[in-house]
Amino acid sequence: MKVDELRVLEVDELGGKLKAARRELYELRFKHAVGQLENSSQISKVRHDIARIMTVLQERAFGIVAQVAPEAITVAVAEPKAKKVAAKAAVSSAKDDEPKPKRGAKVTKAKAEKGA
């Protein structure tokens, strides 16, 4: 279950899913205690689902995220590669201006200026 799928659901539907997920977690814990549970990772998956549902409910309660129609959901666009390359070049050129100290040697500014 993904957060985007949960955000398009109504509050009562989320409440139903939360109740069902908690019931499933109860049953999985019981099976685990009895020794009938083969895949114990299911417990953590259900716990994560419960956390996602509760997060969406809290976001709505605090008004952090408005309810969005499925058509209005957009995908973030990555920054063009040219800008990233230019930013890295600017940072590396600034580093080239300063001399690098030798490994293990603690050089103060005064000693560095005398040596240069």
Stockholm file with secondary structure:
# STOCKHOLM 1.0

chainA/1-116         MKVDELRVLEVDELGGKLKAARRELYELRFKHAVGQLENSSQISKVRHDIARIMTVLQERAFGIVAQVAPEAITVAVAEPKAKKVAAKAAVSSAKDDEPKPKRGAKVTKAKAEKGA
#=GR chainA/1-116 SS CCHHHHHTSCHHHHHHHHHHHHHHHHHHHHHHHHTCCSCTHHHHHHHHHHHHHHHHHHHHHHTSSCCCCGGGCCCCCCCCHHHHHHHHHHHHHHHHTSCCCCTTCCCCHHHHHHHC
#=GC SS_cons         CCHHHHHTSCHHHHHHHHHHHHHHHHHHHHHHHHTCCSCTHHHHHHHHHHHHHHHHHHHHHHTSSCCCCGGGCCCCCCCCHHHHHHHHHHHHHHHHTSCCCCTTCCCCHHHHHHHC
//
